[in-house]
Amino acid sequence: MAGPAGDWPEAGAATSVRSALGGYRAYARRWVFLLVISLLSCSNATLWLSFAPVADTIARHFLLSTEQINWLSLVYLVVSIPFGMVAIWVLDSVGLRRATTLGAFLNFWGSMIRSMPCMAVDIQDPFVFLLGGQTFCALAQTLVIFSPAKLAALWFPEHQRATANMIGTMSNALGILVANLLSPALVKTEEDIPLMLGTYILPAGLTFLLAIACLWESVPPTPPSVGAAQSTSLSFLAGLKLLTRNKAYMVLAVCFGGGIGIFSNFSALLEQVLCVNGYSSEFAGLCGALFIVFGVLGAVALGLYVDRTKHFTEAIKIGLCLTSLACVAFAVVSQLQGQTIVLAAICSLLGFFGFSVAPVAMELAVECSFPVGEGAAAGLVFVLGQAEGVLIMVLLTSLTVRHAEPSVSTCQDGQGPLDWKVPMLLMAGLCVLFSCLFVLLFHTPYRRLQAEADASPSIQEDERPATAAALGHAPYLAATP
């Protein structure tokens, strides 16, 4: 069947023709596409959390409550669950270029709307504009967050797919880090809020312009691999039906989705958990920064390794086990006082092991579900992760209790410190449970690599390395003719 404009109809016949001609090719402009998606993901993440580091100042300036400020971040989570399925359809049916351009427009438009309370003096309810702008940005996120896996599949040869996916995925984490550093640096007083809002418009606008000017097509004229030629060969509903019947995929989606939920809650609750035992908000911010920085470093290292070896399953199983150990360590040490160095090290390791498996898991989702569209394969994992994150957040917060006795707490909510011991142990237990289930239950052949091994090898710009894969749990072999 024919896909979106620019896709390849009659994938099997086209593959045979290209095989005869030796016709697979990777185009240099794939890196431009990756740059646009990475900048868009980074900008979207900065808009998501730009209010959180300066919440008190924002609340005083616009006369908002703490709950209203929290909704400016929570709206991303709420919107992503129902609209995530729509975004999956858009990516696999409309095309990557149009989806990226639409996401860039929504991201830019949202950044403009939330700045309007500072541009007009007669606005009666600034919260409506702030929340409305964040909602448009949240809609953009559903299109942005699934894109790296599809871009890697459509534009990159097999030995670069994990690296491309890693770059696009980790750009979102870098955006979170930028927001946590930039917002406090820009906002010293209430008068600085317009400067902050205006500053965040600039990368959103630049990304929108780049998307319009530099993205010409959803797919390259000639695919870089057999997997790319057969991408999105199923309809949207048929693909979802196959996913729900694929045992390996569902195990990955539920277990890794649970990991996404746990990491989202860790980031959101870190300061609240640490302040109870006397750790400052500055130290909590440092731990959050280390969590992201080491996570990006881990993702880079593992992405390069997996691109060379194709040990997707082994890398994720080992990574999840080490993440579980770090999560258990955090649950225990976070309840102790005066352990700044140990806590900083644990947060670094938690990011290094946990973040590093994210892009590899997206690649594995595509491998075990091929030829289902990459948007559906990666997107359903994310949607499940957001839903599990909401459930975990409700469960963890419902188990907290107020301290009855005075403590060394540095919490500033004015209601007395919370006891996070049981919730943190439960979070660690869930992390161990998801890791064990994945290690024990996940087994799959690499369907996309199998299809590529059965056909002609990919061709990069000026070289033709022949590739072969011993699929399943065997190593990936590469040789040149």
DARA-V622410 format. One record per run of one state. SS is the DSSP state (alpha for helix, beta for strand, coil for the rest). FROM is the first residue (numbers start at 1). TO is the last residue. If there is no record, write none. Layout:
# DARA-V622410
ss = {SS	SS}
from = {FROM	FROM}
to = {TO	TO}
This chain:
# DARA-V622410
ss = {coil	alpha	coil	alpha	coil	alpha	coil	alpha	coil	alpha	coil	alpha	coil	alpha	coil	alpha	coil	alpha	coil	alpha	coil	alpha	coil	alpha	coil	alpha	coil	alpha	coil	alpha	coil	alpha	coil	alpha	coil	beta	coil	beta	coil	alpha	coil	alpha	coil	beta	coil	beta	coil}
from = {1	11	22	30	50	52	63	66	95	96	114	116	120	126	145	147	156	161	187	190	215	226	230	236	246	247	276	281	310	312	334	340	370	374	399	401	403	418	420	421	442	447	455	465	470	476	481}
to = {10	21	29	49	51	62	65	94	95	113	115	119	125	144	146	155	160	186	189	214	225	229	235	245	246	275	280	309	311	333	339	369	373	398	400	402	417	419	420	441	446	454	464	469	475	480	481}
